[in-house]
Amino acid sequence: MTLKEIAERMEADAFLKNCDISVLVEDWKDEIFWQAVIKKQFPHYKIDFPYSEAKGSDAVLKYKDFVNKKLIICIDSDNKYLYTENHDLFKNYIFHTYVYNIENFQCNPNSLKQICKEIVLLDNFDFQNFLKKLSETISPILYFWLYIYETSYKEGKEILSVKKIRKVLKLKSEEIDITNIEETFIKLKENIEILLNELKTTMDWYDSAVEYNIPDIKEKLSKQNILIDEIYLFFNGHIIFENIITPLLNSVITKLKQDKISEIKETLKNAKGKVLEENLKQFENITNKDVATKLSDNFNYAINNLENNEWMTKIFNDFRRLKD
């Protein structure tokens, strides 16, 4: 079958299922996110996600010439619109995340505080400030990553590969001291410096790029309203979410749990009988929640709080095209 015939078959299958729309996504895991986005705007819609063995944006974009109001494509931006004009992200009936990928939306500081409050009844860790410092710390990698992809510098792509960046930006919960978070940033900066030095040894024009090209990239990002405080949203979301935010949140919850237990013990130190024991047991039952499960649909905060999320708002504005 041709791609056109497959696309027509997808629409026909959706019609037979009494669905309003067919949505092509990169992976089945992305269905939850895009369904939540679409349902927020079109609550009555029945959505069909056609099965495909092929994964990734390139696989679904093969159908870009056959999209319409009944068959749309929803993908991660992967920052393509930031380093090349050769992309399909802004074509009709193609929708994208604007931030690097879905996982970036799971790193919202307000939603992370909310998770802490739900699990340990405390939320006194400053995630906003942490993400701001993280953005400042990792920004040199993003600037050079964009420059390298903009210029198609092959050796640079190898040095700033996902595998190498993962290795550099990897935190372990047991090694994070949230009472001295600066130590975490010192280690990250040291690792980043090693990676950039490796890049410098292969790029004879590295210093020139720092002086002339990187400022141009910063200006381009600024024109897109991408501020340095939000660089974490345009960094590879898998790395930020899995290597930074998940271990950080586990560490924060462990510390806050200890603080809450100390607070309960202090409050009930003169209590009689099993009052203290019962209160501690009750607290343990309340806090016996899986962090990974809480994080899995953490993007819902951005979907339900558009006034605090410019990039999710852009996605919603794009979906208005379906109403035209």
N, C-alpha and C positions, 0 to 999 in steps of 0.2 A: 504493500500500500504506500502511496505517496504521503508526504507530510500533510498536504491539503486534505486528503481522504481521511487520515487519522484524526485531524482536527475536526472535520465534519462528523466523524464517528463519535468523538467526545461530546460534541453538542447534542447529537441524537441520543446518546446514552443518558445524558443529563435530563433531557426532555422526558424520556421514558421513566426516569426515576422521580419525575415531577419536581425537578430542581429548577431554580431560577437562573443559576449561573454555574459555569465550570471554571475552576481556578487551578491553573498550573503552578505548582510550587517546586522548589529545588529538592525537597526531601519531605517525607511524611511527618517529621518532627516539626516542620514549619507550618503545618496545617493548623495547629492550635492557635498560633499567633495570628495568622491571616484570617482565620475564621472569627476570632475575637474582634479584630479590626472591622471586618465587613459587617458582622452582626451588630456592632455598636451603632453603625450608621443605617443599616438596613435590617432591622430586627426580624422582619417577616421573611427574609430570604432563606430559601433552602439551597445549600451549597454542595456541589459535587466536586471532589478532588480526584480527577482521573488518575488511575494507577500508572506509574511508569517505572521501568527498571533503571532507566538512565537518571543520574543524579546531577545536581549542580545547575548553575544559571545558564551555561552554554547549552545544556540539554534542552531546557524548556524554551530558550530563545530561538530554537530552530523553528518554533511555531509563530514567530513574531509577525509574519506576513498574513496570518490567518486569524488574528485576534479581533474581537468585536465586543459588543455589550454582553454577549452570552458566553464568551470564552476569553478570559483575561489571564495575564501572567503576573505573578507576584514573586519578587526576588530580593535578595540582599543587594545593596548598592556596591559593596566591596570597594567603595571610594572611586569607582571608575569615572564619575563625572568630575572628580577633583583633579585628575591627571591626564585625561584625554577627552577629545571631542568625539572619538570613534566609539560610541556606545549607543545603546537603544533605550536608556533608562527613562527618557522623557517622551517616548512615542505613545500614541493613544492606546489605551487599554493595557499598558505595561506599568506596573506599580512597583515601587522599590522603597527601601527603608530610610534613605537619606544618610543615616548613620551607617557605620561599616556593615553591621549585620544585626540580626534580631537580638543576639546576646547583649549588645550594648544597652538595650532598653531594660535589661534585667539588672543593670548596675545603678539604677536610680537611687540617689542618696536618701530621699524621703521614704522610698519603699523599703530600703534596707533598715532604716530606723523603725519602720512599722513592723518588720519581721522580728526585730529584737524585742519590741514591746509585746508582741503576741506570744513570744516564746518565754521570755524571762521577766516580763512586766517592767523592764527598764529600757531606756533608749538614749542614754547619755554618752554615746560615742559620736563624735563629729564626722560623719561620713562625707558631708559636703566639703569640709576642709581637707579630708584625706584625698578625695578625688581631685580636688584642685591641685594639691601638691603632686599627686600622681601624674596629672596631666602635664604639669611643668617639667617633671622628671623625665617622662617618656617622649616629650615633644621633639627632641633632636632626632630620635629614631623615625618618627612619623615624617618630619620634614625631609629627611634623606630618602625615606622610602618613597615618598611622592616624587622626589626629584629623579630617583633611579627609574621608576616606572614611566615617568614623563619622557625620559631620555632613552629608555630601553637599554640601560647599561646592564649587560648580562652578568658580569662578575659581581656587580653590586647586588643584583637580585639573589645571587647565591649566598652572599654574606648576610643580607637582611632577609633571609628565608624565614618562613613560619617556624621551622624546626629550630633555627638558631635563636630567634627572638624568644621562643618559648623557654629555651634553656636559660636565657638571660633574665627574663621576667618570670621567675618562679618562686613563690613564697610557700613556706610550710607553716601550718597553723601553730605547731609546737614551738616554732622559732620566732613567732611574732610576739613582741611585748607591747601591748597596746598602751601601757603607761609610759613607754618611751618609743613612740612610733617613728621618731626621727632616725633612730638606728636602722629601721627598715629601709628608709629612703637613702641613707648613706650606702647601704649594701647594694641597692638597686642602681644607684648612680655609678658605683664602682664597676658593676657588671656592664652597664651601658657604655661606659668609657672604654672598656676592653673591646667591645664589639665595634665601636666607632673607630678605634685605633686600627682594628683589622681592616676596616673599610678604607681608612686613610692610607694604609700601606699599598693598596691596589689602585687607588685613585690619585694620579699625579696632580690632578687639579682640585683636590679636596679643599685646600685652603681658599682657592678661588671660588669654589662653589659656596663655601661658608660666607664669603664676603659679598657675592653678587647673586647667586641663584636662590639660596635659602631665604634671603629677605624677600625676593619676588614671590616665593611660595607662601610665606607668611602673609604678605599683602593680599594674595589671591584668596587665601582662607578667610582673611578678615572681610573681604568683599562678599564672601558667602555667609558672613555673620558667624563664622566658626572662631570662637575666642580660645585663647590658650587654656582657660579654665575648663574647657570642655573637650580638650584633645582626646580624652579617654573614650569619647563617643565615636571617634573616627579612627581609632586604633583597632586592630583585629579583635573583634568582640569575644571570640573563643578564648584568646589568650587573657584578656582582661578579666573575663568572667570566671574562667576555670583556674587560672594561675594566680590571680590577685584577689578578686572579690570573694570567691568561695572560701579559701583558707582564712582570709581576714575575718569574714563573718563568723566562721566557726570559732576563731580565737576570741573575738569580741563577745560572743554569746557565752563562752566558757568563763570569761572574766566577769561578765555582768551577773552570771548565775552565782558565782562565788560571792560577789558583792551583795546580792539579794539574800543569800543564805545567811551571811554575816549580819545583815540588817534584821532579819527575822529573829536570829538568835539573840541579838542585843535587845530587841523590843520585848521578847518573851523570856528574858533571862530569869525573871522572878515568877514566872508562871508555874502553877502547881500541876502535879500529876503528869499526864501525857500530852498536855496542851502543845508544848514545843514540838514534840515528836510528831504529833498529828498535823501540825501546821507545815512542818518540813516535808512530810509525806505528801500533803496536798499540793505543795509547791512543786515537788518532783513530778507529780502526775500532770500538772498543768504544763510544765516545761519539757515534758517528754515528747517533743515533736521533732520531726526530721527536717533539718535545715535544707537539705537538697530538694525535698518536696516543696517547701515554701518558696525556694528560689525558682523552681521550674516554670511557674507562671507569673513570675514577678513583673513581667512586662505589662500586666494588667493595670498597674498603677499609672503608667504613662497613658494608657488608653482611656482611663477613667478620670484623668486629671490633665486635660489638654492645656489648661491655662498655665500650667507649669512646664510644658514641654513643647518647645517650638518645632522640633523635628517630627514628633508624632502628629502635630497639628498640620504640618505640610502633607503628610500621608493622607490625612482625612480630607484636606482640601482637594487633593488629587482625585479622591474617590467621588467627588461631586460630579466628575465627568460622566459617571454612570447614570446620573439623573438627567443629563442634558438630552 
